Amino acid sequence: NEELQSTCEELETTKEEVESTNEELTTVNEELRHRNHELAAASSDLANVFASTQIPILIVDGSLLVRRFTPITERVVRVIPTDVGRPLGDLRLRIRLPDLEARTMAVIETLSVGQVDVQDDQDRWWSLTIRPYITVDRRVDGAILVFTDIDATKRFGQQAEERSESRRTLLLEAEAARGEAQAANVAKASFLANMSHELRTPLNAISGYADLMELLVHGPLTAAQMKDIGRIKRNARHLLSLINDILDLAKIEAGATDLQLDVVAVDGAITTLREMVYPQLRAKGLSFTHAASDLFVRADAEKLQQVLLNLTTNAIKFTSSGGITIRCSHAGAVVTIEVVDTGIGIPADQTTRIFEPFIQVGRSLTHVNNDGVGLGLAISRDLARAMGGDLTVRSAMGNGSTFVLTLPAAEHGGASPAASPGASTIG
């Protein structure tokens, strides 16, 4: 009887613990339902934003499988919702571009931006821009195809050629239309960036609570509860993927980003850069040379890497022989980093225009199909100026180009990791 009484007391204690755990679980379930409702509302908002975008956008992964697209993409490619996951080559194009797959794969492999003007089956002109899809961990995971309606501008240009007496008026009208379109794109990109940022906060909270529940922090869960948590996490990952797609596109179009200024070792940044561009250098048989440097700058390490990568990939793209040299110097409170190539060069009257958004002067400098500078140089100069420096260029046709990046000098003190000093050359 005493043992039975003791067992009953233990069972009573266990019962109280189970009841307490059930109460906690009920509270957490209520909170998860509330978060799930917020997630559904945020997903609806983001889906509506994507659906209302009046620009044909098609996103493919690294294997050229369709990831997602805006509804208006049907104007240039015959797509339906069930085409998600199908190869790009299986889609029926409304545009006259038989080598679309090859162009897209070339962008993924070279990290360059492809641009071409094409006509659809109704003779309407579109400007197709293909950009590499870069993940948050700086990995290439596909490409983004953006179709811009340039029919009005194109026909304006054709009419200007046919009627030279009205050329000035037509060019002014085309410039005004372009300015309006650019302003609209900037406003759209800013809205998408802000919306994506606001959606990240509740999404991270939902994912965090789901992880805690899955780790059994609040006690054991039933099979049905574990299944519900799995659904929550799958939906959270799906929404995060959608947010990253839109945020990446918005950053490309607007160049809007936050800066985390710190002391950065120049040598470390160049060493990392060399590793990133080595496959492209090797593919074209170019050399890469830079002398050891013990200089430090005050900059955002990631954005500095982005600027150097853009300058170097542009130099590689427009250089067919020779190589790339990076020189560093220090004068007063300024550190200068020069990216020197042996490429085709830039005419003197175009050295300022290449930093304007959407200007692709490089395409008109040679008969070789070197598709555009795009927004890269404009974004790089804006980032340099935002970090307290500047970006300029010296060049002459046939004698290569030298892009000069200046940044505030800094004293060594807890800098971002730098490579061991020592000159290096690869080829």
LINPEFEN-V205790 format. One line per field, one symbol per residue. ss: DSSP state (H for helix, E for strand, - for the rest). phi: phi as a letter, one per 40 degrees, with the letter a starting at -180 (. if undefined). psi: psi as a letter, one per 20 degrees, with the letter a starting at -180 (. if undefined). Layout:
ss = ???
phi = ???
psi = ???
//
This chain:
ss = -HHHHHHHHHHHHHHHHHHHHHHHHHHHHHHHHHHHHHHHHHHHHHHHHHHH---EEEEE----EEEEE-HHHHH-EE--HHH---EHHH-EE-E----HHHHHHHHHHH---EEEEEEE----EEEEEEEEEE-----EEEEEEEEEE-HHHHHHHHHHHH-HHHHHHHHHHHHHHHHHHHHHHHHHHHHHHHHHHHHHHHHHHHHHHHHHHH--------HHHHHHHHHHHHHHHHHHHHHHHHHHHHHHHH------EEEEEHHHHHHHHHHHHHHHHHHH--EEEE-----EEEEEHHHHHHHHHHHHHHHHH-----EEEEEEEEE--EEEEEEEE------HHH--HHH-----HHHH-----------HHHHHHHHHHH---EEEEEE-----EEEEEEEEE------E-------EEE-
phi = .cccccccccccccccccccccccccccccccccccccccccccdcccccccccbcbbbbcccgcccaacdccdcbbcbbdcccgccdccccccbcacbccccccccccbgcbcaacbbccbgccbbcbbbccbcccgbcbhabbbbbcbdcccccccccccbccbcccccccccccccccccccccccccccccccccccccccccccccccccgcchcbccccccccccdccccccccccccdccccccccbgcacbbcacbcccccccccdcccddccccbgbcbbaccabcbbcacdccccccccccccccccbbbagibbbbbabbgcbbbbbbbbbccgbdccbccccccdgcbddcccacccccecgcdcccccccccccgbabbabaadgbgbbcbbbaccaccagcddbccdicaaba
psi = ggggggghgghgghggggggghgghgghhghhhghhghggghhgghhhghhipkpopppqahjkppgrqqhihihhpnqrhiipiqqhiiqpqiqnnhkggggghhghhijrpqpqprqaijkppqoppoqqoprhkkpplbqpopppokgggghggghhhhnhhjggghhgghhghggghgggggggggggggggghhhghghgghgggggghjkhjrqqrhhghgghggghghghghhggghgghgghhghhkpqqpnprpppgggghgggghhighgghhikqropqqqpkqqqorogghghgghgggghggghjphrcapppqqrpocjpppopoprkbirpqhiiihhijqpjpmhhhjiriqmnpqhcighggghggghhjjbrprqprqpijaqopopqqpqqqpnkrqpqqpqpqqpq.
//
